[in-house]
């Protein structure tokens, strides 16, 4: 399922290169599995450029930065995401884990 979803997301990106949610979903799927972290960061940064105030994208960017060993910068993005969506449990969990790991 993971590989099929990634394949489909890549097709969406080809068809709609200005659709930030597709970049974010693909990048986050890598980051959350600790795989392809360089590509994950590039994908999520593209999503961020297209939609810099989206709390899901801010969360993903913070998460991938944390996963790549840059907890301090990651926490800044995770805190922004948390401010925009304070009731989002996943964002809160990511923020707490990054702060523990910093």
OpenMM code with the backbone's topology and positions (N, CA, C; nanometers):
from openmm import Vec3, app, unit

residues = "UNK UNK UNK UNK UNK UNK UNK UNK UNK UNK UNK UNK UNK UNK UNK UNK UNK UNK UNK UNK UNK UNK UNK UNK UNK UNK UNK UNK UNK UNK UNK UNK UNK UNK UNK UNK UNK UNK UNK UNK UNK UNK UNK UNK UNK UNK UNK UNK UNK UNK UNK UNK UNK UNK UNK UNK UNK UNK UNK UNK UNK UNK UNK UNK UNK UNK UNK UNK UNK UNK UNK UNK UNK UNK UNK UNK UNK UNK UNK UNK UNK UNK UNK UNK UNK UNK UNK UNK UNK UNK UNK UNK UNK UNK UNK UNK UNK UNK UNK UNK UNK UNK".split()
positions = [
    Vec3(0.0834, -0.1203, 0.0000),
    Vec3(0.0000, 0.0000, 0.0000),
    Vec3(0.0869, 0.1253, 0.0000),
    Vec3(0.1939, 0.1249, 0.0832),
    Vec3(0.2841, 0.2402, 0.0937),
    Vec3(0.3407, 0.2757, -0.0443),
    Vec3(0.3909, 0.1758, -0.1157),
    Vec3(0.4529, 0.2019, -0.2452),
    Vec3(0.3502, 0.2449, -0.3494),
    Vec3(0.2316, 0.1871, -0.3449),
    Vec3(0.1260, 0.2259, -0.4391),
    Vec3(0.0831, 0.3701, -0.4137),
    Vec3(0.0674, 0.4060, -0.2882),
    Vec3(0.0289, 0.5430, -0.2551),
    Vec3(0.1358, 0.6414, -0.3018),
    Vec3(0.2618, 0.6081, -0.2798),
    Vec3(0.3700, 0.6964, -0.3238),
    Vec3(0.3701, 0.7111, -0.4757),
    Vec3(0.3455, 0.6017, -0.5444),
    Vec3(0.3383, 0.6062, -0.6906),
    Vec3(0.2255, 0.6995, -0.7352),
    Vec3(0.1111, 0.6875, -0.6713),
    Vec3(-0.0042, 0.7711, -0.7060),
    Vec3(0.0237, 0.9187, -0.6745),
    Vec3(0.0893, 0.9447, -0.5619),
    Vec3(0.1221, 1.0834, -0.5271),
    Vec3(0.2194, 1.1434, -0.6289),
    Vec3(0.3131, 1.0652, -0.6757),
    Vec3(0.4056, 1.1141, -0.7792),
    Vec3(0.3296, 1.1487, -0.9076),
    Vec3(0.2284, 1.0689, -0.9411),
    Vec3(0.1467, 1.0994, -1.0589),
    Vec3(0.0699, 1.2302, -1.0394),
    Vec3(0.0173, 1.2503, -0.9191),
    Vec3(-0.0549, 1.3746, -0.8895),
    Vec3(0.0387, 1.4942, -0.9055),
    Vec3(0.1606, 1.4821, -0.8542),
    Vec3(0.2580, 1.5909, -0.8652),
    Vec3(0.2884, 1.6218, -1.0119),
    Vec3(0.2988, 1.5180, -1.0933),
    Vec3(0.3235, 1.5400, -1.2363),
    Vec3(0.2060, 1.6120, -1.3019),
    Vec3(0.0853, 1.5736, -1.2640),
    Vec3(-0.0340, 1.6322, -1.3255),
    Vec3(-0.0693, 1.7696, -1.2687),
    Vec3(-0.0383, 1.7894, -1.1410),
    Vec3(-0.0717, 1.9154, -1.0741),
    Vec3(0.0500, 1.9647, -0.9948),
    Vec3(0.1496, 2.0198, -1.0622),
    Vec3(0.2734, 2.0573, -0.9946),
    Vec3(0.2588, 2.1733, -0.8951),
    Vec3(0.1430, 2.2350, -0.8896),
    Vec3(0.1211, 2.3433, -0.7938),
    Vec3(0.0273, 2.3010, -0.6796),
    Vec3(0.0168, 2.1715, -0.6547),
    Vec3(-0.0729, 2.1165, -0.5515),
    Vec3(0.0104, 2.0792, -0.4286),
    Vec3(0.0190, 2.1678, -0.3295),
    Vec3(0.1099, 2.1458, -0.2165),
    Vec3(0.0797, 2.0213, -0.1343),
    Vec3(-0.0456, 1.9834, -0.1238),
    Vec3(-0.0806, 1.8672, -0.0408),
    Vec3(-0.0161, 1.7385, -0.0913),
    Vec3(0.0018, 1.7264, -0.2223),
    Vec3(0.0645, 1.6052, -0.2770),
    Vec3(0.2121, 1.5988, -0.2396),
    Vec3(0.2822, 1.7114, -0.2520),
    Vec3(0.4237, 1.7151, -0.2116),
    Vec3(0.4372, 1.6838, -0.0631),
    Vec3(0.3491, 1.7450, 0.0154),
    Vec3(0.3543, 1.7250, 0.1595),
    Vec3(0.3253, 1.5798, 0.1972),
    Vec3(0.2241, 1.5224, 0.1377),
    Vec3(0.1879, 1.3843, 0.1711),
    Vec3(0.2994, 1.2869, 0.1357),
    Vec3(0.3598, 1.3055, 0.0201),
    Vec3(0.4684, 1.2168, -0.0203),
    Vec3(0.5908, 1.2368, 0.0694),
    Vec3(0.6267, 1.3615, 0.0926),
    Vec3(0.7415, 1.3890, 0.1793),
    Vec3(0.7201, 1.3385, 0.3205),
    Vec3(0.6019, 1.3612, 0.3747),
    Vec3(0.5734, 1.3145, 0.5104),
    Vec3(0.5753, 1.1619, 0.5180),
    Vec3(0.5273, 1.0960, 0.4135),
    Vec3(0.5268, 0.9486, 0.4163),
    Vec3(0.6693, 0.8950, 0.4280),
    Vec3(0.7637, 0.9617, 0.3651),
    Vec3(0.9044, 0.9222, 0.3785),
    Vec3(0.9578, 0.9569, 0.5175),
    Vec3(0.9352, 1.0802, 0.5590),
    Vec3(0.9898, 1.1267, 0.6875),
    Vec3(0.9376, 1.0431, 0.8036),
    Vec3(0.8116, 1.0103, 0.8000),
    Vec3(0.7529, 0.9351, 0.9113),
    Vec3(0.8086, 0.7936, 0.9193),
    Vec3(0.8610, 0.7437, 0.8078),
    Vec3(0.9194, 0.6086, 0.8054),
    Vec3(1.0724, 0.6117, 0.8100),
    Vec3(1.1284, 0.7315, 0.8313),
    Vec3(1.2750, 0.7477, 0.8354),
    Vec3(1.3424, 0.6938, 0.7095),
    Vec3(1.2849, 0.7225, 0.5959),
    Vec3(1.3423, 0.6780, 0.4698),
    Vec3(1.3436, 0.7949, 0.3719),
    Vec3(1.4405, 0.7960, 0.2829),
    Vec3(1.4500, 0.9012, 0.1807),
    Vec3(1.4368, 1.0410, 0.2419),
    Vec3(1.5064, 1.0655, 0.3524),
    Vec3(1.4886, 1.1917, 0.4241),
    Vec3(1.5324, 1.3135, 0.3430),
    Vec3(1.6323, 1.2976, 0.2583),
    Vec3(1.6737, 1.4105, 0.1741),
    Vec3(1.5623, 1.4473, 0.0768),
    Vec3(1.5064, 1.3467, 0.0100),
    Vec3(1.3954, 1.3722, -0.0814),
    Vec3(1.2735, 1.4223, -0.0059),
    Vec3(1.2492, 1.3672, 0.1109),
    Vec3(1.1356, 1.4118, 0.1922),
    Vec3(1.1455, 1.5607, 0.2202),
    Vec3(1.2631, 1.6051, 0.2588),
    Vec3(1.2840, 1.7476, 0.2888),
    Vec3(1.2589, 1.8326, 0.1649),
    Vec3(1.3103, 1.7904, 0.0508),
    Vec3(1.2905, 1.8645, -0.0741),
    Vec3(1.1423, 1.8738, -0.1096),
    Vec3(1.0717, 1.7633, -0.0986),
    Vec3(0.9280, 1.7630, -0.1291),
    Vec3(0.8506, 1.8551, -0.0355),
    Vec3(0.8803, 1.8459, 0.0929),
    Vec3(0.8077, 1.9268, 0.1903),
    Vec3(0.8432, 2.0746, 0.1756),
    Vec3(0.9677, 2.1045, 0.1434),
    Vec3(1.0053, 2.2435, 0.1192),
    Vec3(0.9304, 2.3001, -0.0015),
    Vec3(0.9076, 2.2180, -0.1024),
    Vec3(0.8285, 2.2612, -0.2176),
    Vec3(0.6853, 2.2915, -0.1745),
    Vec3(0.6289, 2.2042, -0.0935),
    Vec3(0.4933, 2.2281, -0.0418),
    Vec3(0.4891, 2.3572, 0.0389),
    Vec3(0.5915, 2.3790, 0.1202),
    Vec3(0.5991, 2.4990, 0.2038),
    Vec3(0.6040, 2.6257, 0.1184),
    Vec3(0.6800, 2.6225, 0.0093),
    Vec3(0.6865, 2.7388, -0.0798),
    Vec3(0.5504, 2.7692, -0.1413),
    Vec3(0.4731, 2.6639, -0.1673),
    Vec3(0.3410, 2.6806, -0.2273),
    Vec3(0.2348, 2.7209, -0.1250),
    Vec3(0.2546, 2.6828, 0.0010),
    Vec3(0.1534, 2.7095, 0.1041),
    Vec3(0.2204, 2.7247, 0.2410),
    Vec3(0.2849, 2.8397, 0.2655),
    Vec3(0.3671, 2.8556, 0.3857),
    Vec3(0.2910, 2.8669, 0.5181),
    Vec3(0.1613, 2.8823, 0.5138),
    Vec3(0.0875, 2.8945, 0.6398),
    Vec3(0.0004, 2.7724, 0.6706),
    Vec3(0.0180, 2.6651, 0.5964),
    Vec3(-0.0587, 2.5425, 0.6190),
    Vec3(0.0014, 2.4667, 0.7378),
    Vec3(-0.0779, 2.4438, 0.8404),
    Vec3(-0.0243, 2.3807, 0.9610),
    Vec3(0.0228, 2.2373, 0.9367),
    Vec3(-0.0388, 2.1672, 0.8434),
    Vec3(0.0074, 2.0318, 0.8127),
    Vec3(0.1477, 2.0353, 0.7506),
    Vec3(0.1686, 2.1317, 0.6620),
    Vec3(0.2993, 2.1439, 0.5968),
    Vec3(0.4044, 2.1912, 0.6963),
    Vec3(0.3694, 2.2858, 0.7820),
    Vec3(0.4625, 2.3300, 0.8861),
    Vec3(0.5014, 2.2133, 0.9765),
    Vec3(0.4036, 2.1309, 1.0106),
    Vec3(0.4309, 2.0125, 1.0922),
    Vec3(0.5264, 1.9190, 1.0199),
    Vec3(0.4997, 1.8921, 0.8939),
    Vec3(0.5857, 1.8017, 0.8167),
    Vec3(0.7265, 1.8563, 0.8044),
    Vec3(0.7391, 1.9867, 0.7809),
    Vec3(0.8716, 2.0461, 0.7680),
    Vec3(0.9477, 2.0359, 0.9001),
    Vec3(0.8807, 2.0670, 1.0092),
    Vec3(0.9453, 2.0516, 1.1393),
    Vec3(0.9841, 1.9079, 1.1679),
    Vec3(0.8984, 1.8172, 1.1314),
    Vec3(0.9218, 1.6745, 1.1566),
    Vec3(1.0413, 1.6232, 1.0772),
    Vec3(1.0489, 1.6590, 0.9492),
    Vec3(1.1607, 1.6110, 0.8681),
    Vec3(1.2918, 1.6755, 0.9124),
    Vec3(1.2865, 1.8009, 0.9531),
    Vec3(1.4089, 1.8638, 1.0037),
    Vec3(1.4558, 1.7928, 1.1306),
    Vec3(1.3623, 1.7622, 1.2181),
    Vec3(1.3966, 1.6877, 1.3401),
    Vec3(1.4558, 1.5512, 1.3047),
    Vec3(1.3915, 1.4810, 1.2139),
    Vec3(1.4379, 1.3474, 1.1750),
    Vec3(1.5770, 1.3520, 1.1129),
    Vec3(1.6094, 1.4637, 1.0480),
    Vec3(1.7412, 1.4792, 0.9850),
    Vec3(1.8454, 1.5331, 1.0825),
    Vec3(1.8086, 1.5479, 1.2095),
    Vec3(1.9061, 1.5880, 1.3099),
    Vec3(1.9109, 1.7361, 1.3401),
    Vec3(1.8160, 1.8117, 1.2895),
    Vec3(1.8116, 1.9546, 1.3159),
    Vec3(1.6902, 1.9859, 1.4030),
    Vec3(1.6950, 1.9386, 1.5267),
    Vec3(1.5810, 1.9517, 1.6174),
    Vec3(1.5467, 2.0969, 1.6451),
    Vec3(1.6470, 2.1810, 1.6629),
    Vec3(1.6210, 2.3206, 1.6987),
    Vec3(1.5379, 2.3916, 1.5915),
    Vec3(1.5786, 2.3790, 1.4662),
    Vec3(1.5024, 2.4405, 1.3577),
    Vec3(1.3667, 2.3721, 1.3415),
    Vec3(1.3651, 2.2402, 1.3542),
    Vec3(1.2396, 2.1664, 1.3443),
    Vec3(1.1381, 2.2108, 1.4475),
    Vec3(1.1842, 2.2338, 1.5692),
    Vec3(1.0944, 2.2772, 1.6772),
    Vec3(1.0298, 2.4107, 1.6425),
    Vec3(1.1023, 2.5002, 1.5785),
    Vec3(1.0433, 2.6299, 1.5406),
    Vec3(0.9232, 2.6104, 1.4477),
    Vec3(0.9380, 2.5228, 1.3493),
    Vec3(0.8252, 2.4977, 1.2578),
    Vec3(0.7120, 2.4229, 1.3287),
    Vec3(0.7475, 2.3288, 1.4136),
    Vec3(0.6451, 2.2543, 1.4872),
    Vec3(0.5681, 2.3464, 1.5817),
    Vec3(0.6366, 2.4433, 1.6417),
    Vec3(0.5672, 2.5389, 1.7288),
    Vec3(0.4715, 2.6260, 1.6483),
    Vec3(0.5121, 2.6668, 1.5272),
    Vec3(0.4214, 2.7437, 1.4410),
    Vec3(0.2979, 2.6611, 1.4065),
    Vec3(0.3196, 2.5355, 1.3718),
    Vec3(0.2073, 2.4468, 1.3391),
    Vec3(0.1155, 2.4314, 1.4589),
    Vec3(0.1750, 2.4153, 1.5756),
    Vec3(0.0968, 2.3979, 1.6979),
    Vec3(0.0160, 2.5227, 1.7316),
    Vec3(0.0709, 2.6396, 1.7046),
    Vec3(-0.0035, 2.7637, 1.7281),
    Vec3(-0.1244, 2.7736, 1.6360),
    Vec3(-0.1088, 2.7281, 1.5118),
    Vec3(-0.2194, 2.7332, 1.4159),
    Vec3(-0.3251, 2.6270, 1.4427),
    Vec3(-0.2835, 2.5138, 1.4989),
    Vec3(-0.3768, 2.4024, 1.5238),
    Vec3(-0.3478, 2.3420, 1.6613),
    Vec3(-0.3783, 2.4149, 1.7686),
    Vec3(-0.3404, 2.3684, 1.9030),
    Vec3(-0.4107, 2.2402, 1.9477),
    Vec3(-0.5173, 2.2035, 1.8829),
    Vec3(-0.5902, 2.0824, 1.9221),
    Vec3(-0.5515, 1.9609, 1.8386),
    Vec3(-0.4533, 1.9744, 1.7514),
    Vec3(-0.4107, 1.8641, 1.6660),
    Vec3(-0.3145, 1.7744, 1.7438),
    Vec3(-0.3578, 1.6549, 1.7741),
    Vec3(-0.2796, 1.5632, 1.8578),
    Vec3(-0.1486, 1.5225, 1.7916),
    Vec3(-0.1495, 1.5024, 1.6613),
    Vec3(-0.0274, 1.4584, 1.5936),
    Vec3(0.0797, 1.5675, 1.5974),
    Vec3(0.0394, 1.6913, 1.5742),
    Vec3(0.1347, 1.8013, 1.5819),
    Vec3(0.1903, 1.8129, 1.7238),
    Vec3(0.1035, 1.8041, 1.8227),
    Vec3(0.1481, 1.8102, 1.9623),
    Vec3(0.2460, 1.6981, 1.9945),
    Vec3(0.2184, 1.5795, 1.9426),
    Vec3(0.3069, 1.4652, 1.9651),
    Vec3(0.4434, 1.4880, 1.8995),
    Vec3(0.4428, 1.5380, 1.7758),
    Vec3(0.5683, 1.5654, 1.7067),
    Vec3(0.6494, 1.6705, 1.7827),
    Vec3(0.5825, 1.7747, 1.8286),
    Vec3(0.6505, 1.8815, 1.9025),
    Vec3(0.7115, 1.8270, 2.0317),
    Vec3(0.6352, 1.7482, 2.1043),
    Vec3(0.6858, 1.6918, 2.2290),
    Vec3(0.8053, 1.5998, 2.2044),
    Vec3(0.7975, 1.5174, 2.1018),
    Vec3(0.9081, 1.4260, 2.0727),
    Vec3(1.0329, 1.5036, 2.0301),
    Vec3(1.0156, 1.6056, 1.9491),
    Vec3(1.1299, 1.6843, 1.9063),
    Vec3(1.1943, 1.7562, 2.0244),
    Vec3(1.1133, 1.8064, 2.1147),
    Vec3(1.1680, 1.8749, 2.2326),
    Vec3(1.2423, 1.7755, 2.3225),
    Vec3(1.1900, 1.6555, 2.3352),
    Vec3(1.2594, 1.5521, 2.4134),
    Vec3(1.3928, 1.5148, 2.3501),
    Vec3(1.3948, 1.5113, 2.2174),
    Vec3(1.5151, 1.4706, 2.1458),
    Vec3(1.6171, 1.5806, 2.1244),
    Vec3(1.5796, 1.7031, 2.1582),
    Vec3(1.6710, 1.8172, 2.1347),
    Vec3(1.7858, 1.8199, 2.2348),
] * unit.nanometer
topology = app.Topology()
chain = topology.addChain("A")
for resn in residues:
    res = topology.addResidue(resn, chain)
    for name in ("N", "CA", "C"):
        topology.addAtom(name, app.Element.getBySymbol(name[0]), res)
